[in-house]
Amino acid sequence: MAKQVTPIRKDRKRNPEVTRAAILNAALQEFSEVGHSGARVDRIAARAGVSKPMIYDYFGDKDAVYAAALREAYVQIRQGEMTLNLDTLAPEEAIRALVKFTMNHFWSNPWFIRMLNTENLMGGATIRDLDDATDIQSVLLQRVEEILRRGHDDGLFRASITPVELYIFIASVCWFPISNMHTLSVVFQAPIGEAWLKDHAEKAAGMIIGYLKSAEPAAP
């Protein structure tokens, strides 16, 4: 389920970090539910338990709040991945852990998929202007590159795949059933829910590991 925002009590001194986090989480909910055009700063303020002027003081106008929320969406998933300690796991187990985490993050934080869908509908205009967007992602790519290197050095993984290609594979198999769960449930009667997605994550991890362990394609 989506993370709930705990309103900030108005009868005690505000902690700037707590206030900022509450505003960002409220913004993630608001923008993911109604999109950029439908979002309202006064509703974000009400969700966060702060005043509308305070949001402007912290971030600026609605576009600036949206940009900060979009950045926060990426920061939170990257922070979650850091807790996996992938460098301590064998290559296959590291891939399996990353797939399971990604599936669980998408399922537990539905605002993530909706935020990125909103940004893609807007043509990626905001993410293009985030100064540190590449830096935020680089930590994950460095860790995935290390997993692939260790797997190749151990004679397990093929060499002809980049960290970006691998992560797109992982995100794709985790993203699609959640972003399309309602239509898939109706059209194909797929019983998509938490248990189904856990099983899907296990199978997806096996498929990706199988691909990584497959022979290199023959040269043309």
Secondary structure, 3 states (H helix, E strand, C coil): CCCCCCCCCCCCCCCHHHHHHHHHHHHHHHHHHHHHHHCCHHHHHHHHCCCHHHHHHHCCCHHHHHHHHHHHHHHHHHHHHHCCCHHHCCHHHHHHHHHHHHHHHHHHCHHHHHHHHHHHHCCCCCHHHCCCHHHHHHHHHHHHHHHHHHHHHCCCCCCCCCHHHHHHHHHHHHHHHHHCHHHHHHHCCCCCCHHHHHHHHHHHHHHHHHHHCCCCCCCC
